[in-house]
């Protein structure tokens, strides 16, 4: 069994974890904007992967379940 990982995805995960570990009261508005941009780029990176498709399937199922329970 061969396991491969995209280096861009790995770096994005590491950067997101490091940025989210910082204390919230020390963040500036620009720091928060940069964090949002990094997370959006991460979303674009994992979207075409099997992992991204799995996340999409789970989110779709949750949304469908919530919308059906409201009826």
trRosetta pair geometry for C-beta under 8 A, 3 or more apart (Angstrom, degrees):
i j d omega theta_ij theta_ji phi_ij phi_ji
5 9 6.7 -122 177 71 83 113
5 10 5.5 72 143 -55 122 117
6 9 4.1 74 77 8 105 109
6 10 6.8 -177 90 -11 54 84
6 45 7.2 -174 110 172 143 107
6 49 7.1 -118 -7 -84 137 137
7 10 5.5 -54 -147 37 35 114
7 11 6.3 34 156 -17 68 105
8 11 5.9 -55 -147 39 29 109
8 12 6.3 31 153 -21 63 107
8 45 5.5 -146 123 -142 112 134
9 12 5.6 -54 -147 36 32 113
9 13 6.4 34 154 -20 65 104
9 42 7.5 94 -136 -148 64 77
9 45 5.3 175 -87 139 76 124
9 46 5.9 94 -123 -77 118 87
9 49 7.3 15 -77 -31 152 157
10 13 5.9 -54 -150 34 30 111
10 14 6.5 28 153 -17 64 106
11 14 5.7 -55 -147 37 33 111
11 15 6.2 31 156 -18 67 107
12 15 5.8 -55 -145 38 30 109
12 16 6.2 30 157 -19 65 107
12 38 7.0 170 -150 179 83 87
12 41 6.6 -147 -123 106 126 96
12 42 4.2 156 164 -103 131 92
12 45 5.7 169 -13 41 162 157
13 16 5.9 -56 -146 36 29 110
13 17 6.3 27 157 -17 64 108
13 42 7.2 116 -66 -136 53 128
14 17 5.9 -57 -149 37 29 110
14 18 6.3 25 156 -16 64 109
15 18 5.8 -57 -146 39 30 109
15 19 6.2 25 158 -16 66 110
15 38 5.8 -124 120 -164 121 138
16 19 5.9 -60 -145 40 28 107
16 20 6.1 18 161 -13 66 112
16 35 7.9 100 -131 -155 68 80
16 38 6.0 178 -84 130 78 118
16 39 6.2 94 -117 -88 119 75
16 42 6.0 6 -52 -57 136 158
17 20 6.1 -61 -141 41 26 104
17 21 6.4 32 158 -29 62 108
18 21 5.9 -54 -150 25 29 114
18 22 7.8 41 152 -32 57 92
19 22 6.3 -41 -169 6 39 112
19 34 7.7 -139 -139 109 144 99
19 35 5.1 175 149 -109 137 98
19 38 6.5 114 12 60 162 158
20 35 7.3 115 -72 -149 70 127
22 26 6.4 -105 165 71 104 114
22 27 6.6 114 112 -69 122 97
22 31 7.9 -86 92 171 153 136
23 26 4.8 71 78 9 99 109
23 27 7.7 -157 97 -27 55 84
24 27 5.9 -45 -159 7 43 118
27 31 4.4 -139 -159 91 82 131
27 32 5.5 91 151 -55 127 86
27 35 7.8 -25 -147 -14 139 137
28 31 4.6 103 50 2 72 104
28 32 7.3 -136 95 -3 41 85
29 32 5.8 -53 -152 35 34 110
29 33 6.5 35 150 -19 65 105
30 33 5.5 -52 -147 36 35 113
30 34 6.3 38 154 -21 66 104
31 34 5.8 -52 -149 34 30 112
31 35 6.6 33 151 -20 62 104
32 35 5.6 -51 -151 33 34 114
32 36 6.6 36 151 -19 65 102
33 36 5.7 -53 -152 34 34 112
33 37 6.5 34 151 -18 66 105
34 37 5.6 -53 -148 36 34 112
34 38 6.3 35 153 -20 66 104
35 38 5.7 -53 -148 35 31 112
35 39 6.4 29 155 -17 65 105
36 39 5.9 -56 -148 37 31 109
36 40 6.3 31 154 -18 65 107
37 40 5.7 -56 -148 37 31 111
37 41 6.3 32 154 -19 65 105
38 41 5.8 -54 -148 37 31 111
38 42 6.4 36 150 -22 64 105
39 42 5.4 -50 -150 34 34 117
39 43 6.6 40 150 -22 63 101
40 43 5.5 -49 -153 31 35 115
40 44 6.7 34 151 -17 64 102
41 44 5.6 -53 -152 36 35 111
41 45 6.4 38 149 -22 66 105
42 45 5.6 -54 -149 34 33 114
42 46 6.5 11 162 -4 68 107
43 46 6.5 -67 -143 44 27 94
43 47 6.2 48 157 -50 63 100
43 52 7.9 115 -164 -131 53 116
44 47 5.8 -35 -146 1 30 122
45 49 7.9 11 139 -13 62 118
46 49 5.2 -63 -159 32 58 119
46 51 5.8 -64 -166 90 110 105
46 52 3.9 158 140 -72 77 109
46 55 7.4 42 129 19 125 140
47 52 4.5 -171 -118 171 16 151
47 56 7.7 68 -142 -51 70 126
48 52 6.4 40 32 58 21 144
48 53 8.0 11 -169 -45 22 97
49 52 4.6 100 54 6 78 102
49 53 7.0 -141 97 -3 43 86
50 53 5.6 -53 -147 38 34 112
50 54 6.4 40 151 -23 64 104
51 54 5.6 -53 -151 33 31 114
51 55 6.7 32 151 -18 64 102
52 55 5.7 -51 -150 34 34 111
52 56 6.4 37 151 -20 65 105
53 56 5.4 -51 -148 36 35 115
53 57 6.4 39 152 -22 65 102
54 57 5.7 -51 -149 33 32 113
54 58 6.6 32 153 -17 64 104
55 58 5.8 -55 -151 36 33 111
55 59 6.3 30 153 -17 67 107
56 59 5.8 -56 -146 38 31 109
56 60 6.2 32 155 -20 65 107
57 60 5.8 -55 -147 36 29 112
57 61 6.4 29 155 -18 63 106
58 61 5.8 -57 -151 37 30 111
58 62 6.4 29 154 -18 65 106
59 62 5.7 -55 -147 37 32 111
59 63 6.3 30 156 -17 66 107
60 63 5.9 -56 -145 39 29 109
60 64 6.2 28 156 -18 65 109
61 64 5.8 -56 -145 39 29 110
61 65 6.2 30 156 -20 64 107
62 65 5.7 -56 -148 37 29 111
62 66 6.3 26 156 -17 65 107
63 66 5.8 -55 -145 38 31 109
63 67 6.2 25 157 -15 65 109
64 67 5.9 -57 -143 40 29 107
64 68 6.1 25 159 -16 65 110
65 68 5.9 -59 -143 40 27 107
65 69 6.2 27 158 -22 64 109
66 69 5.9 -55 -145 34 29 110
66 70 6.8 30 155 -23 61 105
67 70 5.9 -54 -155 28 33 113
67 71 7.5 38 149 -28 60 100
68 71 5.9 -48 -160 18 41 115
